[in-house]
Amino acid sequence: MTEHNRTLLDMTPEEREQCVGMWVNATCGLGILKSSTISDERFKGFAYVEYTDDCDEAAEEPYRVLAPRFDLPRAWNPDGTPPSPSRR
């Protein structure tokens, strides 16, 4: 499995956390991973995605459909800070 077709389901919790702020392919198209976990137990195995197009503003999506786009620059770093100019 290459990095480009991995989903969050294929990753460790630590790897998922490092994907926060990355663009992801999701149910409704391209979005930004806002959070790699959801504290509500009903949403175990889900993450928050912020959409930038005509979809819902933000949605809970299952790990199995979220594929990080390692080929695109980050929207922000996992800690919420802006990415360095060379990584944009």
C-alpha distances in whole Angstrom, upper triangle without the diagonal:
4,7,8,7,7,10,13,13,10,12,15,18,19,15,16,20,19,17,21,23,19,19,17,17,18,21,23,22,21,22,22,21,25,24,21,23,26,29,30,29,29,26,24,20,22,22,24,23,26,26,28,29,31,29,30,31,29,27,25,22,19,16,14,15,15,12,14,14,14,16,19,21,22,25,26,25,24,28,29,30,30,27,29,30,28,24,26
4,5,6,7,10,13,14,11,12,15,18,18,15,16,19,17,16,19,20,17,17,15,15,18,20,23,20,19,21,21,20,23,23,20,23,26,29,31,30,30,27,25,22,22,22,24,22,25,25,26,27,30,28,30,30,28,26,25,22,20,17,15,16,15,11,12,12,11,12,16,18,19,22,23,22,22,26,27,28,27,24,26,26,24,21,22
4,6,5,9,11,13,10,10,13,16,15,12,13,16,14,12,16,17,14,14,12,13,16,19,21,19,17,18,17,16,20,20,17,20,24,27,29,28,29,25,23,20,20,19,21,20,22,22,24,25,28,26,27,27,25,24,23,20,18,15,14,15,13,9,9,9,7,10,13,15,16,19,20,19,18,22,23,24,23,21,22,23,21,18,19
4,6,9,11,13,12,12,16,18,18,14,14,17,15,13,16,16,13,12,10,10,13,16,18,16,14,16,16,16,19,20,18,21,24,27,29,29,29,25,24,20,20,19,20,18,20,20,21,22,25,23,25,25,23,22,22,19,18,15,14,13,11,8,7,7,7,8,11,14,15,18,19,19,19,23,23,24,23,21,22,23,21,18,18
4,6,10,11,10,12,15,17,18,14,14,18,17,14,17,18,15,13,11,10,12,15,17,15,14,16,17,16,20,20,18,20,23,26,27,27,27,23,22,18,18,18,19,18,20,20,22,22,24,23,24,25,23,21,20,17,15,13,11,10,10,7,8,9,10,11,14,17,17,20,21,21,21,24,25,26,26,23,25,26,24,21,21
4,7,8,6,8,11,14,15,11,11,14,14,12,15,16,14,13,11,11,12,15,18,16,15,16,16,14,18,17,15,17,20,23,25,24,24,21,19,15,15,15,17,17,19,20,22,23,25,23,24,24,22,20,19,15,13,10,9,10,8,6,7,9,10,13,15,17,17,19,20,20,18,22,23,25,25,22,25,26,25,21,22
4,5,5,7,11,12,14,11,9,13,13,11,13,15,13,12,9,9,10,12,15,14,14,14,14,12,15,15,12,14,17,20,21,21,20,17,15,12,12,12,14,14,17,17,20,21,23,20,21,21,19,17,15,12,10,7,6,7,5,4,7,10,11,14,15,18,17,18,19,19,17,21,22,24,24,22,25,26,25,22,22
4,5,5,8,9,11,8,6,10,11,9,11,13,12,12,10,11,11,13,16,16,15,14,13,10,13,12,8,10,13,17,18,18,18,14,13,9,9,9,12,12,16,17,20,22,23,21,20,20,17,15,13,10,9,5,6,8,6,6,8,11,12,16,16,18,16,17,18,17,15,18,19,22,22,21,24,26,25,22,22
4,6,8,9,12,10,9,12,14,12,14,17,16,16,13,13,13,14,18,18,18,17,16,14,16,14,11,12,14,17,18,17,17,14,11,8,9,10,14,15,18,20,23,24,26,23,22,23,20,17,14,11,8,5,5,8,8,9,11,15,16,19,20,22,20,21,22,21,18,21,23,25,26,25,28,30,29,25,26
4,7,10,12,9,9,13,14,13,15,18,16,17,14,14,15,17,20,20,19,19,18,16,18,16,13,14,17,20,21,20,20,17,15,11,13,14,17,17,21,22,25,26,28,25,25,26,23,20,18,15,12,8,8,11,10,10,11,14,15,18,19,21,20,22,22,21,19,22,24,26,26,25,27,29,28,24,25
4,7,8,6,6,10,10,10,13,16,14,16,14,15,16,18,21,21,19,18,17,14,16,14,11,13,16,18,20,19,20,17,15,11,13,13,16,17,20,22,25,27,28,26,26,25,22,20,18,15,13,9,10,13,11,10,11,14,14,17,19,20,18,20,20,18,16,19,21,23,24,22,25,27,26,22,24
4,5,5,6,9,10,11,13,17,16,18,17,18,19,21,24,23,22,21,19,16,17,14,11,12,15,17,19,18,20,17,14,12,14,14,17,18,22,24,27,29,31,28,27,27,23,22,19,17,15,11,13,16,14,14,14,17,16,20,21,22,20,21,20,18,15,18,20,23,24,23,25,28,27,23,25
4,5,5,6,9,10,11,15,15,18,16,19,18,21,23,23,22,20,17,14,15,11,8,9,12,14,16,16,18,15,12,10,12,11,14,16,20,22,25,28,30,27,26,25,21,20,17,16,14,11,14,16,14,15,14,17,17,21,21,21,19,20,19,16,13,15,18,20,22,22,24,27,27,23,25
4,5,5,6,9,11,14,14,17,17,19,20,23,25,24,22,20,18,14,15,12,9,11,15,16,19,19,21,18,16,14,15,14,16,18,20,23,26,28,31,28,27,26,22,22,19,18,17,14,16,18,16,16,14,17,16,20,20,20,17,19,17,14,11,13,16,18,20,19,21,25,24,21,23
4,5,5,7,9,13,12,15,14,17,17,21,23,22,20,18,16,13,14,12,9,12,16,18,21,20,22,19,16,14,15,13,16,16,19,21,24,26,29,26,26,25,22,21,19,17,16,12,14,16,13,12,11,14,13,16,17,17,15,17,16,13,11,14,16,18,19,18,20,23,22,18,20
4,5,5,7,11,10,13,12,14,15,17,20,19,17,15,13,10,11,9,6,9,12,15,17,18,19,15,13,11,11,9,12,13,16,18,21,23,26,23,22,21,18,17,15,13,12,9,12,13,10,10,9,13,13,16,16,17,14,15,15,13,10,13,15,17,19,18,20,23,23,19,20
4,5,6,9,10,13,13,16,17,20,21,21,18,16,13,10,10,8,6,8,12,14,17,18,19,16,15,13,13,10,12,13,16,19,21,24,26,24,23,21,18,17,16,15,15,12,15,16,13,13,12,14,14,18,17,16,13,14,13,10,7,10,12,14,16,16,18,22,21,18,19
4,6,8,9,12,13,16,17,21,22,21,18,16,13,10,11,10,9,12,15,18,21,22,23,20,18,16,15,13,14,14,16,19,21,24,27,25,24,22,19,19,18,17,17,14,17,17,14,13,10,13,11,15,15,14,11,13,11,8,6,9,11,13,14,13,15,18,18,15,16
4,6,5,8,9,12,14,17,18,17,14,12,9,7,9,9,8,11,15,17,20,21,22,18,17,15,14,11,12,11,13,16,17,20,23,21,21,19,17,17,16,14,15,12,14,14,11,10,7,9,9,13,12,12,9,11,10,8,7,11,12,13,14,13,16,18,18,14,15
4,6,9,10,13,14,17,18,17,14,11,8,5,6,6,6,10,13,15,18,20,21,17,17,15,13,10,9,9,11,14,16,19,22,20,19,17,14,14,14,14,15,13,16,15,12,12,9,11,12,15,13,12,9,9,8,7,5,8,8,11,12,12,15,18,18,15,15
4,7,9,13,14,17,17,16,13,10,6,5,6,8,10,13,15,18,21,23,23,20,20,18,16,12,11,10,10,12,13,17,20,18,18,15,14,15,15,15,17,15,18,17,13,13,10,11,11,14,11,10,6,5,5,5,6,8,7,9,9,9,13,15,16,12,12
4,6,10,12,16,16,14,10,8,6,6,8,10,11,14,17,20,22,24,24,21,20,18,16,13,12,10,11,12,13,16,19,18,18,16,15,15,16,15,16,14,16,15,11,10,6,7,8,10,8,7,5,6,7,8,8,12,11,12,12,10,13,15,15,11,11
4,7,9,13,13,10,7,6,4,6,10,12,13,16,18,22,23,25,25,21,21,18,16,13,12,9,9,10,10,13,16,15,16,15,13,14,15,14,15,14,15,13,10,9,6,5,8,9,7,8,6,7,9,11,12,15,14,15,14,13,16,17,17,13,12
4,6,10,10,8,6,5,6,6,10,12,12,15,17,21,22,23,22,19,19,16,14,11,11,8,10,10,12,13,16,14,15,15,13,13,13,11,12,11,12,9,6,5,4,5,9,10,9,11,10,11,13,14,14,17,16,18,17,16,19,20,20,16,15
4,7,8,6,5,6,9,10,13,15,14,17,19,22,23,24,23,19,20,16,14,13,13,10,11,10,12,13,15,13,15,15,14,13,13,11,12,11,11,8,6,5,6,7,11,12,11,14,13,14,16,18,18,21,20,22,21,20,23,23,23,19,18
4,6,5,6,7,9,9,13,14,13,15,16,20,20,21,20,16,17,14,12,11,11,8,10,9,12,12,13,11,12,13,11,10,10,7,9,9,9,6,5,7,9,10,14,15,15,17,16,16,18,19,18,22,21,23,22,22,25,26,26,22,21
4,6,8,9,12,12,15,16,16,17,17,21,21,21,19,16,17,15,12,12,12,10,12,10,13,12,12,10,11,13,12,10,10,7,9,11,10,6,8,10,13,14,18,19,18,20,19,19,21,23,22,25,24,26,26,25,29,29,29,26,24
4,7,8,11,13,15,17,17,19,19,23,22,23,21,18,20,18,15,14,13,10,10,8,10,9,9,6,9,11,10,10,11,10,12,14,14,10,10,12,14,15,18,19,18,20,19,18,20,23,22,25,23,26,25,25,28,28,29,25,23
4,6,10,12,15,17,18,20,21,24,24,26,24,20,22,19,16,15,14,10,11,8,9,8,10,8,11,12,12,12,14,12,14,14,14,10,10,11,12,12,16,16,14,17,16,16,19,21,21,24,22,24,23,22,25,25,26,22,20
4,7,10,13,15,16,19,20,24,24,26,24,21,22,19,16,14,13,9,9,7,8,8,11,10,12,12,12,12,14,12,15,15,15,11,10,10,10,9,13,13,11,13,13,12,15,17,18,21,19,21,19,19,22,22,22,19,17
4,7,9,12,13,16,17,20,21,23,22,19,20,18,14,12,10,6,5,4,6,8,11,10,10,10,9,10,12,11,13,13,15,12,9,10,9,10,13,14,12,13,11,10,13,15,15,18,16,18,17,17,20,21,21,18,16
4,6,9,11,14,15,19,20,22,22,18,19,17,14,11,9,5,5,6,8,11,14,12,12,11,9,11,12,11,14,13,16,13,10,11,9,10,12,14,11,11,9,7,9,11,11,14,12,14,14,14,17,18,19,16,14
4,6,7,10,12,15,17,19,19,15,16,14,11,7,6,5,6,9,11,14,17,15,14,12,10,10,10,10,12,11,14,12,9,10,8,10,12,15,13,13,10,9,10,11,9,12,11,14,14,14,18,20,20,17,16
4,7,9,10,13,15,18,18,15,15,14,11,8,5,5,6,10,12,15,18,15,14,12,9,10,10,11,13,13,16,15,12,14,12,14,16,18,16,15,12,10,9,10,9,11,9,13,14,15,18,20,22,18,17
4,6,7,10,13,15,16,12,12,12,9,6,5,7,9,13,16,19,20,18,16,14,11,11,10,11,12,11,15,15,12,14,13,15,17,20,18,17,14,13,12,12,9,11,11,14,16,17,20,23,24,20,20
4,7,10,13,14,15,11,10,9,8,5,7,9,12,15,18,21,22,20,18,17,13,12,10,10,10,9,12,13,10,12,11,15,16,19,18,18,15,15,14,13,10,12,13,16,18,18,21,24,24,21,21
4,6,9,10,11,8,7,7,6,5,7,11,14,17,20,23,24,21,19,18,14,12,10,10,10,9,13,14,12,15,15,18,19,23,22,22,19,18,17,16,13,14,15,19,21,21,25,28,28,25,25
4,6,8,9,6,7,8,6,6,7,11,14,17,20,23,23,20,17,17,13,11,8,10,11,11,15,16,14,17,18,21,23,26,25,24,21,20,19,19,15,16,17,21,23,24,27,30,31,27,27
4,6,9,8,8,10,10,10,11,15,17,20,24,26,27,23,20,20,16,14,12,14,14,14,18,19,18,21,21,24,26,29,28,27,24,23,22,21,17,18,19,22,25,26,30,32,33,30,30
4,5,6,7,10,10,11,12,15,18,21,24,26,26,23,20,19,16,14,11,13,13,15,18,19,19,22,23,26,28,31,30,30,27,25,24,24,21,21,22,25,28,29,33,35,36,33,32
4,5,5,9,10,12,14,17,20,23,27,28,28,25,22,22,19,16,13,14,13,14,17,19,19,22,23,27,29,32,31,31,28,28,27,26,22,23,24,28,30,31,35,37,38,35,34
4,6,9,9,12,13,17,20,22,26,27,26,23,20,21,17,14,11,12,12,14,16,17,18,22,23,27,29,32,31,32,29,28,27,27,24,25,26,29,31,32,36,38,39,35,35
4,6,5,8,10,13,16,19,22,24,24,20,18,18,14,11,8,9,8,10,13,14,14,18,19,23,25,28,27,28,25,24,24,24,21,22,23,26,28,29,32,35,35,32,31
4,6,8,11,15,18,21,24,26,26,22,20,21,17,14,10,10,9,9,12,14,14,17,19,22,24,27,27,28,25,25,24,23,20,22,23,26,28,29,32,34,35,31,31
4,7,11,13,17,19,23,24,25,21,20,20,16,13,10,9,6,6,8,11,11,14,15,19,21,24,24,25,23,23,22,22,19,21,22,25,27,27,30,32,32,29,29
4,7,10,13,15,19,21,21,18,16,16,13,10,6,5,4,5,9,10,9,13,14,18,20,23,22,23,20,20,20,20,17,19,20,23,24,25,28,30,31,27,27
4,7,10,13,16,18,19,16,14,14,10,8,6,5,6,7,10,10,9,12,12,15,18,20,19,20,17,16,16,16,14,16,16,19,21,21,25,27,27,24,23
4,7,10,13,16,17,13,12,11,7,6,5,6,9,10,13,12,10,13,13,16,18,21,19,19,16,15,15,15,13,15,14,18,19,20,24,25,26,23,22
4,6,10,12,14,11,10,9,5,5,6,7,10,11,13,11,9,11,11,13,16,18,16,16,14,12,13,15,14,16,14,17,18,18,22,23,24,21,19
4,7,9,11,9,8,6,4,7,9,10,14,14,17,14,12,14,13,14,17,19,16,16,13,11,12,15,14,16,14,16,16,17,21,22,23,20,18
4,6,8,6,7,5,6,8,11,11,15,16,17,14,12,14,14,14,17,18,15,16,14,12,14,17,17,19,17,19,18,19,22,23,24,21,18
4,7,7,9,7,9,12,15,15,18,19,21,17,15,16,16,15,18,18,15,15,14,11,14,18,19,20,17,19,18,18,21,21,23,20,17
4,6,8,8,11,13,16,16,19,20,21,18,16,17,17,17,20,20,17,18,17,15,18,21,22,24,21,23,21,22,25,24,26,23,20
4,7,8,11,12,16,16,20,21,22,19,18,20,20,20,23,23,20,22,21,18,21,24,25,27,24,26,25,25,28,28,29,27,24
4,6,8,9,12,13,16,18,19,16,15,17,18,19,22,23,20,21,20,18,21,23,23,25,23,25,24,25,28,29,30,27,24
4,5,7,10,12,15,18,19,16,16,18,19,20,23,24,22,23,21,18,20,23,22,24,21,24,24,25,29,29,31,27,25
4,7,11,13,16,18,20,18,16,19,18,19,22,23,21,21,19,16,17,20,20,21,18,21,21,22,26,26,28,25,23
4,7,9,13,15,17,15,14,16,16,18,21,22,20,20,18,15,16,18,17,19,17,20,20,21,25,26,28,24,22
4,6,10,12,14,13,12,15,16,18,21,23,21,22,19,17,18,20,18,20,19,22,22,23,27,28,30,26,24
4,7,10,12,11,11,14,15,18,21,23,22,22,20,18,19,20,18,20,19,22,23,24,28,30,30,27,26
4,7,8,7,7,11,13,16,19,21,20,21,19,18,19,20,18,21,20,23,24,24,28,29,30,26,25
4,5,6,7,11,13,16,19,22,21,23,21,21,21,21,19,22,22,25,26,26,29,31,31,27,27
4,6,5,8,10,14,16,19,19,21,19,19,20,20,17,20,21,24,24,24,27,29,29,25,25
4,6,8,11,14,17,19,20,22,21,21,22,22,20,23,24,27,27,26,29,31,30,26,26
4,6,10,12,15,17,18,20,19,19,21,21,20,23,23,26,26,25,28,29,29,25,24
4,6,9,12,15,15,17,15,16,17,18,16,20,20,22,22,21,24,26,25,21,21
4,6,9,11,12,14,14,15,17,17,16,20,20,22,21,20,23,24,23,19,19
4,6,9,9,11,10,12,13,14,13,17,17,19,18,16,19,20,19,15,15
4,5,6,8,9,11,13,14,15,18,18,19,17,15,17,18,17,13,13
4,6,7,8,12,13,13,14,18,18,18,17,14,16,16,15,11,12
4,7,9,12,15,15,17,20,20,20,18,15,16,16,14,11,11
4,6,9,12,13,15,18,17,17,15,12,14,13,12,9,8
4,7,9,10,13,16,14,14,11,8,10,10,9,6,5
4,5,7,9,12,11,11,9,7,9,10,11,7,6
4,7,10,12,9,9,7,7,10,11,13,10,8
4,7,8,6,6,5,5,9,11,13,10,9
4,5,5,5,6,6,9,12,13,10,11
4,5,7,9,9,12,16,16,13,14
4,6,9,10,13,16,18,15,16
4,7,9,12,15,17,15,14
4,6,9,12,14,13,12
4,7,9,11,10,9
4,6,8,6,6
4,5,5,7
4,5,5
4,6
4
